[in-house]
């Protein structure tokens, strides 16, 4: 049985990995089958700073909305300018309005140098979009 499918994984296990600084194990857990764990792992990765930026940018491509939301939260904590373009892409293209909304909150909280504006398209209606300042 792999770490990604352990039925007895708990939030406390994620916290222990975080306290131990085991970024590689946390990165592997972003692929856990349970979205709740994926979310907590992304939040834990946010505490490691720029070291976790690239894996979190990769997590923005996950088919699971909870993973993308967790990655957005972690990236907004890290505040690495290298993630701005990826977050803008999510804001412009994500199929889930909740994920797009989460990306707009980064601007609202003044965490990144991004300009947000409303855009209307025939396919999606009105939604937030952005560009780097």
C-alpha positions, 0 to 999 in steps of 0.5 A: 500500500502506498502513502497516497492511498493509506486509509488511516492518514490523518490531518495530524500526520500531515502536521507531523510532516510539516513540522519535520520539514518533509516537503517531498512527502507533502508534495507526494500527498498532493496526489492523495485520493482524498481531497480533504487531505490534498487541501491540508497538504497544500496549506502546509506547503504554503508555510515553506515559502518559495521552495514549494512554489513549483509543486504548487503551480503544478497542483493548479493543473489538478482536475480536482477543484479542492487541490486547485483551491488549496494550491491557490491558498498556499501560493497566496501565503508564499507570495512568490512573484514567480507564481503570478502568471500561473494564478492569472491563467487559473483566473482566466481559464478555470472552469470552476467559478469558486476557483476563479473567485479564490484567485481574485481574493489574492488581489483583494488581500493585496498579496500580489501585484495583479490588476483584476477587471471584469470581462464578459465572454459568450462562453462563460458570461461575466468573470474576473480576469487579470494581468500582471502590473 
